[in-house]
Amino acid sequence: MKSLITVLIPLVAIAILSPHYATEVLAQAKGSEEVERLIADLKDQSWQIRWYSAEALGEKKDPRAVEPLAAALKDKNVYVRAMVAWALGEIKDPRAVGPLIEALNDEIKDVRKKAALALQEITGKDFGEDPAKWREWWEKNK
């Protein structure tokens, strides 16, 4: 019993001190369940967990994450929105183009910048942070 306690106490301490610990572990794992868990974590109360989940989904490049990530472009936290834009650029799925164009209207410059970079990654085009030019191009090239 004593050995079990000596193992559990450090794990509990890590989980308390590092709320994204479980998400980081999941990000390193492979498989359908992990991606689904990361997608679910995009709605967690903790902005840090939402941020790390978006980062992990971008690293995994799983196309199932595109629509949940696109919805998370409206997250209340600026850091999460910026990471979500980056993640969508990493996945490079054309379904993200419309939501990323809308993110070019974000009030925060860093989010707009990350959205523009993601659009460049997905499309190979560069219209900067100009949503009108992106919309015009997208309407012709959907």
C-alpha positions as CSV (number, residue, x, y, z in Angstrom):
1,M,0.0,0.0,0.0
2,K,2.8,2.4,0.8
3,S,4.4,2.0,-2.7
4,L,1.0,2.8,-4.3
5,I,0.7,6.0,-2.3
6,T,4.2,7.1,-3.1
7,V,3.4,6.8,-6.8
8,L,0.0,8.4,-6.7
9,I,0.9,11.5,-4.7
10,P,3.4,12.9,-7.3
11,L,0.8,12.2,-10.1
12,V,-1.9,14.0,-8.2
13,A,0.4,16.9,-7.6
14,I,1.4,17.1,-11.3
15,A,-2.3,17.1,-12.3
16,I,-3.1,19.9,-9.8
17,L,-0.1,22.0,-10.7
18,S,-0.4,21.4,-14.4
19,P,-4.0,21.4,-15.6
20,H,-3.1,20.5,-19.1
21,Y,-1.2,17.4,-18.1
22,A,-3.9,15.0,-19.2
23,T,-4.3,16.8,-22.5
24,E,-0.5,16.6,-23.1
25,V,-0.5,12.9,-22.5
26,L,-3.4,12.5,-24.9
27,A,-1.6,14.6,-27.5
28,Q,1.3,12.2,-27.5
29,A,-1.0,9.1,-28.0
30,K,-2.4,7.9,-31.2
31,G,-5.9,6.8,-32.1
32,S,-9.5,7.8,-32.5
33,E,-10.4,8.1,-28.8
34,E,-7.6,10.6,-28.1
35,V,-8.7,12.9,-31.0
36,E,-12.3,12.7,-29.8
37,R,-11.1,13.6,-26.2
38,L,-9.1,16.6,-27.5
39,I,-12.1,17.8,-29.5
40,A,-14.3,17.6,-26.4
41,D,-11.6,19.5,-24.5
42,L,-12.1,22.5,-26.8
43,K,-15.2,23.2,-24.7
44,D,-13.4,22.8,-21.3
45,Q,-13.9,25.6,-18.7
46,S,-10.1,26.2,-18.6
47,W,-8.7,28.3,-21.4
48,Q,-5.4,26.5,-20.9
49,I,-6.9,23.1,-21.6
50,R,-8.7,24.6,-24.7
51,W,-5.4,26.1,-25.9
52,Y,-3.4,22.9,-25.4
53,S,-6.2,20.8,-27.1
54,A,-6.1,23.1,-30.1
55,E,-2.3,22.8,-30.3
56,A,-2.5,19.0,-30.0
57,L,-5.2,18.8,-32.7
58,G,-3.0,20.9,-35.0
59,E,-0.1,18.6,-34.4
60,K,-2.2,15.6,-35.1
61,K,-3.6,17.1,-38.3
62,D,-6.7,15.0,-38.1
63,P,-9.4,16.3,-40.4
64,R,-12.2,15.4,-37.9
65,A,-11.0,18.3,-35.9
66,V,-11.7,21.0,-38.6
67,E,-15.3,21.8,-37.7
68,P,-14.9,21.8,-33.9
69,L,-11.8,24.0,-34.3
70,A,-13.6,26.3,-36.7
71,A,-16.3,26.8,-34.1
72,A,-13.6,27.5,-31.5
73,L,-12.4,30.5,-33.6
74,K,-15.2,32.3,-31.6
75,D,-13.7,31.3,-28.2
76,K,-13.9,34.1,-25.6
77,N,-10.1,33.8,-25.0
78,V,-7.7,35.5,-27.4
79,Y,-4.9,32.9,-26.9
80,V,-7.3,30.1,-27.7
81,R,-8.5,31.8,-30.9
82,A,-5.0,32.4,-32.1
83,M,-4.0,28.8,-31.4
84,V,-7.1,27.5,-33.1
85,A,-6.2,29.5,-36.2
86,W,-2.7,28.1,-36.2
87,A,-4.1,24.5,-35.8
88,L,-6.4,24.9,-38.7
89,G,-3.4,26.0,-40.8
90,E,-1.6,22.9,-39.8
91,I,-4.4,20.6,-40.8
92,K,-4.7,22.4,-44.2
93,D,-8.3,21.4,-44.9
94,P,-10.3,23.7,-47.2
95,R,-13.4,23.5,-45.0
96,A,-11.5,25.9,-42.7
97,V,-11.2,28.7,-45.3
98,G,-14.6,30.4,-44.7
99,P,-14.2,30.5,-40.9
100,L,-10.6,31.7,-41.1
101,I,-11.7,34.5,-43.4
102,E,-14.3,35.5,-40.8
103,A,-11.5,35.4,-38.2
104,L,-9.7,38.1,-40.1
105,N,-12.3,40.4,-38.6
106,D,-11.2,39.6,-35.0
107,E,-10.6,42.6,-32.8
108,I,-7.2,41.2,-31.8
109,K,-4.3,41.6,-34.3
110,D,-2.6,38.3,-33.3
111,V,-5.7,36.3,-34.1
112,R,-6.0,38.1,-37.5
113,K,-2.3,37.4,-38.2
114,K,-2.6,33.7,-37.4
115,A,-5.8,33.4,-39.5
116,A,-4.0,35.0,-42.5
117,L,-1.0,32.7,-42.1
118,A,-3.4,29.7,-41.8
119,L,-5.2,30.8,-45.0
120,Q,-1.8,31.0,-46.8
121,E,-0.9,27.5,-45.6
122,I,-4.2,26.1,-46.8
123,T,-4.5,27.9,-50.1
124,G,-1.0,28.9,-51.1
125,K,-2.3,32.5,-51.7
126,D,-1.4,35.6,-49.8
127,F,-4.0,38.4,-49.4
128,G,-2.7,39.4,-46.0
129,E,-5.3,40.3,-43.5
130,D,-7.8,41.7,-46.0
131,P,-11.1,39.8,-45.5
132,A,-12.7,41.3,-48.7
133,K,-9.9,40.1,-50.9
134,W,-10.0,36.6,-49.3
135,R,-13.8,36.5,-49.7
136,E,-13.6,37.5,-53.3
137,W,-10.9,34.9,-54.1
138,W,-12.8,32.2,-52.1
139,E,-16.1,32.8,-53.9
140,K,-14.3,32.1,-57.2
141,N,-12.3,29.1,-56.0
142,K,-14.5,27.2,-53.6
